Amino acid sequence: MNVLPLDTATELAVRVAMVRDSVPMDELAAAVDEMGECRRFDSERWLMDTVGTRSFARDLVRTEQERSICQACSVRDRCLSLAILTGDTRDSIHGGLLPLQQRYVARAAPFVDSSPAPTPLPRRLEKHLEAASTCKAA
């Protein structure tokens, strides 16, 4: 299944490389937290485990509003770069892309290490990770 045209995935991978080479990781995470359009909404909207259907076509339709918010975001490239560079492409929308699309971009970027870097997740996701770990422990 072709989730992104190869030229689009390659272009996005080049953008990730440009962000990686120009912005330190701690500043990258801070910029996404402070300037991302998603900060104005409940962060749970961007988590695929709450809206994901395991069907790419359905997920595209169900997340149309969230992805359109990302399209207008001034730190969209930084958000996508942060997700790809930290390996956080499993269950959240980043940079207007579904997790499957993010992984496609990551595969088009040979410079990306497949192991996650020890960079903290954006603060907007911390409360949900804590809640998930509490549920699993119960």
N, C-alpha and C positions, 0 to 999 in steps of 0.2 A: 504494500500500500504506500503510495506516495503522498505523504502528509504535507510536504512543502516542495515546490520545484527546486531542483538542485542549485540553480543560480540564486534563488532567494535564500536558501540555507547557507550557501557560500558567502553571500553578501552579509548576512547576519553574523556569520562566524568571523568575518573580517572586522565588523563593528565591535564584536566582543574583544578581538585582539587589540583594536585601537584603544578601547576603554581600559583593558588590562595594562597596556603600556603607558597610559597617561594618568591613571588615577590609582593611588594606593588603596589596598583593600579596605582598610578601616574607614577611609574617606568615602569609598564607594558605598559601603553599608550605611553610613551616616546620611549620605545624600539621598539614598532611596527611602530611608526612614523619615527624613525631614521634608522632602519635596515631592514624594510620590503622591499622585492623585488618589491612590487607594487609601491613604491615611484618613480621608474624609468619610470613609464607609466602614462598616463592620468587616474586619479582616477575614472573617469566616467565608465571605462571599468568594474569595479567591482560592479556597481550599477545595480541591477536586473530590475529596472523600465525602464532602457534604452535598455536592451537586453532580459529581461524575456518575455516568451510567455505564462505563466500560464500553461504550460505543462512541467512536470518534465523531460520527455525524451528529449523534444526539448531543454530545458534549459541546460541539460547535454551536448548536442552536441554544442550548441551555445556558451557555456562558456568553452569549452575544453582548449583553449589556456590560459585563465586566471587561470584556476584551475591547469594547468601544471606549471605555474609560481609559484603558491603557493606551490606546491609540493617540489620545490627546495629552498624554503625560509627558512632561519635560524631561523625565529621567528614565524613559522607557528603555533605551539602550543600556543604561547602567543597571537597571533592574534585571534585564535578561542576562547581562554579563555576570552580575553577582550570582545569579542562580546557576549558570553554567560553570563558572570558575570555582564555586563551592560544592558543586555536585548536587545541588538542591533542585533537581528536576523531576522529582517523583510524584508530587501530589498537589502542586499549586500552579496557578496561572502567574507567569512572570513575563513582563515585556509584551503582554498581549498574546502570548502563545500558550497553548495547552501543553501539559507535560510531555506528551508524545512528540509534539513539534519541537520543544526545547531539546529533547534528546537527539532529534534529527540534526539540529543545528550543532550540537556538541560533537556528533560524529563527523560533521563536515569541518570541524576545527581540530586538526591533529595536534595542536599545541596544548589542548586541554588535558590535564591529568585526570584519569578516571576515578581516582580516589579523592574523596572530599577534603578540602583544605580545612584547617582548624580555625575558620573564621566564624564568628557568631552569626546566627540567623537574624534577619531583621526583627526588631523589637515587636512589630505587629503580630508576629507568629508565636512569640514566647508563651502567652497565656493559653493558646490552644494546644501547644505541645505539653504544657503542664497538666491541662485538663485531660488530655489523652493518656498521659502516663498514670494519672490518678484513676481513671476508668479501668485501665489494664490491671492495675494493682488490686482493684476491688474484686 
